[in-house]
Amino acid sequence: MSFIDQSTVGLLSMALDATALRQRAIAQNIANANTPGYQRIGVSFETHLGALQNTLKQGGTPSLASLRDLRPMLEPVGKPGDPVALDMEVAALSDNTLQQQALLKVLNKHMSLLSTAVNEGKR
């Protein structure tokens, strides 16, 4: 498997990890909607992709080490005690589910292409 394939699978894997972590954060926000002083949480992942995008725009190639540094993380959102808008959380949950499904389709397509290349190479 080439470097590009490893980077693609690695990035897709991290994006899927981010959707799973985001699912957990949204569930926690919904569960604590009526908790006084609760501070919403979110996931920082896409914001950290800016540096990677800049590297790619400048014609650079990201290293696997730089991809490892892009792990999704929970972070506080807003101010403690700000109300949790349940309708917004449910909408975020729906968006996150759609994003996860799209990422799974891309990963499946990528693996299918790799499988075709390997199987065609055996002939």
PLY file of the C-alpha trace (Angstrom):
ply
format ascii 1.0
element vertex 123
property float x
property float y
property float z
element edge 122
property int vertex1
property int vertex2
end_header
0.00 0.00 0.00
1.46 3.36 -0.93
1.84 6.43 1.27
-1.22 8.06 -0.31
-3.38 5.05 0.45
-2.19 4.98 4.06
-2.90 8.70 4.41
-6.35 8.32 2.88
-7.33 5.46 5.16
-5.78 7.23 8.15
-7.65 10.45 7.49
-10.93 8.62 6.89
-10.40 6.68 10.11
-9.81 9.88 12.09
-12.87 11.50 10.53
-14.95 8.47 11.54
-13.48 8.69 15.05
-14.56 12.34 15.11
-18.13 11.42 14.17
-18.25 8.78 16.92
-16.89 11.24 19.48
-19.32 13.92 18.25
-22.19 11.46 18.68
-21.12 10.99 22.30
-20.78 14.75 22.87
-24.23 15.47 21.45
-25.76 12.72 23.59
-24.08 14.20 26.67
-25.35 17.68 25.76
-28.90 16.38 25.38
-28.69 14.41 28.64
-27.51 17.50 30.51
-29.87 20.01 28.90
-31.56 20.75 32.23
-28.43 20.61 34.39
-27.76 24.05 35.92
-24.34 25.44 34.96
-23.69 22.73 32.36
-21.26 23.71 29.62
-21.92 22.19 26.19
-19.15 20.15 24.62
-18.19 19.69 21.01
-15.47 18.02 18.99
-12.45 19.76 17.56
-11.32 18.03 14.42
-12.34 19.95 11.34
-10.77 23.11 12.74
-7.42 21.33 12.96
-7.62 20.29 9.34
-6.86 23.86 8.25
-3.12 23.34 8.59
-3.32 20.14 6.58
-5.34 21.88 3.87
-2.76 24.67 3.70
0.01 22.11 3.27
-1.86 20.47 0.42
-2.67 23.82 -1.24
1.02 24.69 -1.22
1.82 21.44 -3.00
3.20 19.71 0.09
2.57 16.17 1.18
1.38 15.56 4.74
3.37 13.15 6.83
1.78 10.28 8.71
3.06 11.89 11.92
1.16 15.10 11.13
-2.00 13.04 10.59
-1.55 11.40 14.00
-1.55 14.87 15.58
-5.03 15.56 14.18
-6.88 13.37 16.68
-10.42 14.53 17.41
-10.86 15.87 20.94
-13.72 17.02 23.13
-13.74 20.72 23.91
-16.07 23.09 25.76
-18.42 25.15 23.59
-19.90 28.48 24.65
-20.09 29.61 28.24
-20.98 27.54 31.30
-24.69 27.87 31.97
-25.64 28.77 28.39
-28.86 26.89 27.61
-28.67 23.74 25.53
-31.00 24.09 22.53
-32.44 20.62 22.11
-33.61 21.29 18.55
-30.08 22.35 17.56
-28.57 19.27 19.20
-31.01 16.96 17.39
-30.18 18.71 14.10
-26.45 18.29 14.84
-27.08 14.62 15.57
-28.78 14.21 12.20
-25.95 16.04 10.38
-23.38 13.93 12.17
-25.17 10.71 11.18
-25.22 11.79 7.52
-21.53 12.69 7.67
-20.70 9.31 9.19
-22.66 7.49 6.47
-20.88 9.48 3.74
-17.47 8.71 5.25
-18.31 5.01 5.43
-19.31 5.04 1.75
-16.03 6.73 0.80
-14.02 4.25 2.86
-15.92 1.33 1.33
-15.28 2.67 -2.19
-11.58 3.16 -1.42
-11.25 -0.39 -0.11
-13.13 -1.70 -3.13
-10.70 0.05 -5.48
-7.73 -1.37 -3.57
-9.25 -4.84 -3.68
-9.78 -4.55 -7.43
-6.17 -3.43 -7.92
-4.84 -6.33 -5.86
-7.06 -8.92 -7.51
-6.34 -7.66 -11.03
-2.63 -7.71 -10.25
-2.76 -11.46 -9.54
-3.69 -12.31 -13.09
0 1
1 2
2 3
3 4
4 5
5 6
6 7
7 8
8 9
9 10
10 11
11 12
12 13
13 14
14 15
15 16
16 17
17 18
18 19
19 20
20 21
21 22
22 23
23 24
24 25
25 26
26 27
27 28
28 29
29 30
30 31
31 32
32 33
33 34
34 35
35 36
36 37
37 38
38 39
39 40
40 41
41 42
42 43
43 44
44 45
45 46
46 47
47 48
48 49
49 50
50 51
51 52
52 53
53 54
54 55
55 56
56 57
57 58
58 59
59 60
60 61
61 62
62 63
63 64
64 65
65 66
66 67
67 68
68 69
69 70
70 71
71 72
72 73
73 74
74 75
75 76
76 77
77 78
78 79
79 80
80 81
81 82
82 83
83 84
84 85
85 86
86 87
87 88
88 89
89 90
90 91
91 92
92 93
93 94
94 95
95 96
96 97
97 98
98 99
99 100
100 101
101 102
102 103
103 104
104 105
105 106
106 107
107 108
108 109
109 110
110 111
111 112
112 113
113 114
114 115
115 116
116 117
117 118
118 119
119 120
120 121
121 122
